[in-house]
Amino acid sequence: MAYEFLLPALTPSAQKVVRTQPEVVTTMILVLVGLIILGVGAWYIGFAVRKPEQKKPAAAPPGKAPPKK
């Protein structure tokens, strides 16, 4: 069986379901991976389209006053 690594974490009734319907676990894993990819994509889009004034300014050299706004 492909999901032997899950069996110690499952209850006996859940083990029966995994053994008889492994496509449920496959679907769950694919949905989880898809949601992670969607979250990373949303973060990247937000990062890429950030306006210059929203980005953190570069650190000023020591002894120099920070720029005024």
Distance bins in CASP14 RR format, pairs under 12 A and 6 or more apart:
PFRMAT RR
TARGET T0000
AUTHOR 0000-0000-0000
RMODE 2
METHOD distances of the structure
MODEL  1
1 7 0 0 0 0 1 0 0 0 0 0 0
1 15 0 0 0 0 0 1 0 0 0 0 0
1 18 1 0 0 1 0 0 0 0 0 0 0
1 19 1 0 0 1 0 0 0 0 0 0 0
1 20 0 0 0 0 0 1 0 0 0 0 0
1 22 1 0 0 1 0 0 0 0 0 0 0
1 25 0 0 0 0 0 1 0 0 0 0 0
2 18 0 0 0 0 1 0 0 0 0 0 0
2 19 0 0 0 0 0 1 0 0 0 0 0
2 22 1 0 0 1 0 0 0 0 0 0 0
2 23 0 0 0 0 0 1 0 0 0 0 0
2 25 0 0 0 0 1 0 0 0 0 0 0
2 26 0 0 0 0 1 0 0 0 0 0 0
2 29 0 0 0 0 0 1 0 0 0 0 0
3 9 0 0 0 0 0 1 0 0 0 0 0
3 10 0 0 0 0 1 0 0 0 0 0 0
3 14 0 0 0 0 0 1 0 0 0 0 0
3 15 0 0 0 0 1 0 0 0 0 0 0
3 17 0 0 0 0 0 1 0 0 0 0 0
3 18 1 0 1 0 0 0 0 0 0 0 0
3 19 0 0 0 0 1 0 0 0 0 0 0
3 20 0 0 0 0 0 1 0 0 0 0 0
3 21 0 0 0 0 0 1 0 0 0 0 0
3 22 1 0 0 1 0 0 0 0 0 0 0
3 23 0 0 0 0 0 1 0 0 0 0 0
3 24 0 0 0 0 0 1 0 0 0 0 0
3 25 1 0 1 0 0 0 0 0 0 0 0
3 26 0 0 0 0 1 0 0 0 0 0 0
3 28 0 0 0 0 0 1 0 0 0 0 0
3 29 0 0 0 0 1 0 0 0 0 0 0
4 10 0 0 0 0 0 1 0 0 0 0 0
4 15 0 0 0 0 0 1 0 0 0 0 0
4 18 0 0 0 0 1 0 0 0 0 0 0
4 19 0 0 0 0 0 1 0 0 0 0 0
4 22 0 0 0 0 0 1 0 0 0 0 0
4 25 0 0 0 0 0 1 0 0 0 0 0
5 18 0 0 0 0 0 1 0 0 0 0 0
5 25 0 0 0 0 0 1 0 0 0 0 0
5 29 0 0 0 0 0 1 0 0 0 0 0
6 14 0 0 0 0 1 0 0 0 0 0 0
6 15 0 0 0 0 1 0 0 0 0 0 0
6 17 0 0 0 0 0 1 0 0 0 0 0
6 18 1 0 0 1 0 0 0 0 0 0 0
6 19 0 0 0 0 0 1 0 0 0 0 0
6 22 0 0 0 0 0 1 0 0 0 0 0
6 24 0 0 0 0 0 1 0 0 0 0 0
6 25 1 0 0 1 0 0 0 0 0 0 0
6 26 0 0 0 0 0 1 0 0 0 0 0
6 28 0 0 0 0 0 1 0 0 0 0 0
6 29 0 0 0 0 0 1 0 0 0 0 0
7 14 0 0 0 0 1 0 0 0 0 0 0
7 15 1 0 1 0 0 0 0 0 0 0 0
7 16 0 0 0 0 0 1 0 0 0 0 0
7 17 0 0 0 0 0 1 0 0 0 0 0
7 18 1 0 0 1 0 0 0 0 0 0 0
7 19 0 0 0 0 1 0 0 0 0 0 0
7 25 0 0 0 0 0 1 0 0 0 0 0
8 14 0 0 0 0 0 1 0 0 0 0 0
8 15 0 0 0 0 1 0 0 0 0 0 0
9 15 0 0 0 0 1 0 0 0 0 0 0
9 18 0 0 0 0 0 1 0 0 0 0 0
9 25 0 0 0 0 0 1 0 0 0 0 0
10 16 0 0 0 0 1 0 0 0 0 0 0
10 17 0 0 0 0 1 0 0 0 0 0 0
10 18 1 0 0 1 0 0 0 0 0 0 0
10 19 0 0 0 0 1 0 0 0 0 0 0
10 24 0 0 0 0 0 1 0 0 0 0 0
10 25 0 0 0 0 1 0 0 0 0 0 0
11 17 0 0 0 0 1 0 0 0 0 0 0
11 18 0 0 0 0 0 1 0 0 0 0 0
12 18 0 0 0 0 0 1 0 0 0 0 0
12 19 0 0 0 0 0 1 0 0 0 0 0
13 19 0 0 0 0 0 1 0 0 0 0 0
13 20 0 0 0 0 0 1 0 0 0 0 0
14 20 0 0 0 0 0 1 0 0 0 0 0
14 21 0 0 0 0 0 1 0 0 0 0 0
14 24 0 0 0 0 1 0 0 0 0 0 0
14 25 0 0 0 0 1 0 0 0 0 0 0
14 28 0 0 0 0 0 1 0 0 0 0 0
15 21 0 0 0 0 0 1 0 0 0 0 0
15 22 0 0 0 0 0 1 0 0 0 0 0
15 25 0 0 0 0 0 1 0 0 0 0 0
16 22 0 0 0 0 0 1 0 0 0 0 0
16 24 0 0 0 0 0 1 0 0 0 0 0
17 23 0 0 0 0 0 1 0 0 0 0 0
17 24 1 0 0 1 0 0 0 0 0 0 0
17 25 0 0 0 0 1 0 0 0 0 0 0
17 28 0 0 0 0 0 1 0 0 0 0 0
18 24 1 0 0 1 0 0 0 0 0 0 0
18 25 1 0 1 0 0 0 0 0 0 0 0
18 26 0 0 0 0 0 1 0 0 0 0 0
18 28 0 0 0 0 0 1 0 0 0 0 0
18 29 0 0 0 0 0 1 0 0 0 0 0
19 25 0 0 0 0 0 1 0 0 0 0 0
21 27 0 0 0 0 1 0 0 0 0 0 0
21 28 0 0 0 0 0 1 0 0 0 0 0
22 28 0 0 0 0 0 1 0 0 0 0 0
22 29 0 0 0 0 0 1 0 0 0 0 0
23 29 0 0 0 0 0 1 0 0 0 0 0
23 30 0 0 0 0 0 1 0 0 0 0 0
24 30 0 0 0 0 0 1 0 0 0 0 0
24 31 0 0 0 0 0 1 0 0 0 0 0
25 31 0 0 0 0 0 1 0 0 0 0 0
25 32 0 0 0 0 0 1 0 0 0 0 0
26 32 0 0 0 0 0 1 0 0 0 0 0
26 33 0 0 0 0 0 1 0 0 0 0 0
27 33 0 0 0 0 0 1 0 0 0 0 0
27 34 0 0 0 0 0 1 0 0 0 0 0
28 34 0 0 0 0 0 1 0 0 0 0 0
28 35 0 0 0 0 0 1 0 0 0 0 0
29 35 0 0 0 0 0 1 0 0 0 0 0
29 36 0 0 0 0 0 1 0 0 0 0 0
30 36 0 0 0 0 0 1 0 0 0 0 0
30 37 0 0 0 0 0 1 0 0 0 0 0
31 37 0 0 0 0 0 1 0 0 0 0 0
31 38 0 0 0 0 0 1 0 0 0 0 0
32 38 0 0 0 0 0 1 0 0 0 0 0
32 39 0 0 0 0 0 1 0 0 0 0 0
33 39 0 0 0 0 0 1 0 0 0 0 0
33 40 0 0 0 0 0 1 0 0 0 0 0
34 40 0 0 0 0 1 0 0 0 0 0 0
34 41 0 0 0 0 0 1 0 0 0 0 0
34 42 0 0 0 0 0 1 0 0 0 0 0
35 41 0 0 0 0 0 1 0 0 0 0 0
35 42 0 0 0 0 0 1 0 0 0 0 0
36 42 0 0 0 0 0 1 0 0 0 0 0
36 43 0 0 0 0 0 1 0 0 0 0 0
37 43 0 0 0 0 0 1 0 0 0 0 0
37 44 0 0 0 0 0 1 0 0 0 0 0
38 44 0 0 0 0 0 1 0 0 0 0 0
38 45 0 0 0 0 0 1 0 0 0 0 0
39 45 0 0 0 0 1 0 0 0 0 0 0
39 46 0 0 0 0 0 1 0 0 0 0 0
39 47 0 0 0 0 0 1 0 0 0 0 0
40 46 0 0 0 0 0 1 0 0 0 0 0
40 47 0 0 0 0 0 1 0 0 0 0 0
41 47 0 0 0 0 1 0 0 0 0 0 0
41 48 0 0 0 0 1 0 0 0 0 0 0
41 49 0 0 0 0 0 1 0 0 0 0 0
42 48 0 0 0 0 0 1 0 0 0 0 0
42 49 0 0 0 0 0 1 0 0 0 0 0
43 49 0 0 0 0 0 1 0 0 0 0 0
43 50 0 0 0 0 0 1 0 0 0 0 0
44 50 0 0 0 0 0 1 0 0 0 0 0
46 54 0 0 0 0 1 0 0 0 0 0 0
46 55 0 0 0 0 0 1 0 0 0 0 0
47 54 0 0 0 0 0 1 0 0 0 0 0
47 55 0 0 0 0 1 0 0 0 0 0 0
48 54 0 0 0 0 0 1 0 0 0 0 0
48 55 0 0 0 0 0 1 0 0 0 0 0
49 55 0 0 0 0 0 1 0 0 0 0 0
50 56 0 0 0 0 0 1 0 0 0 0 0
52 58 0 0 0 0 0 1 0 0 0 0 0
53 69 0 0 0 0 1 0 0 0 0 0 0
57 66 1 0 0 1 0 0 0 0 0 0 0
57 67 1 0 0 1 0 0 0 0 0 0 0
57 68 0 0 0 0 0 1 0 0 0 0 0
57 69 0 0 0 0 0 1 0 0 0 0 0
58 64 0 0 0 0 0 1 0 0 0 0 0
58 66 0 0 0 0 0 1 0 0 0 0 0
58 67 0 0 0 0 0 1 0 0 0 0 0
59 66 0 0 0 0 1 0 0 0 0 0 0
59 67 0 0 0 0 0 1 0 0 0 0 0
60 66 1 0 1 0 0 0 0 0 0 0 0
60 67 1 0 0 1 0 0 0 0 0 0 0
60 68 0 0 0 0 0 1 0 0 0 0 0
61 67 0 0 0 0 0 1 0 0 0 0 0
END
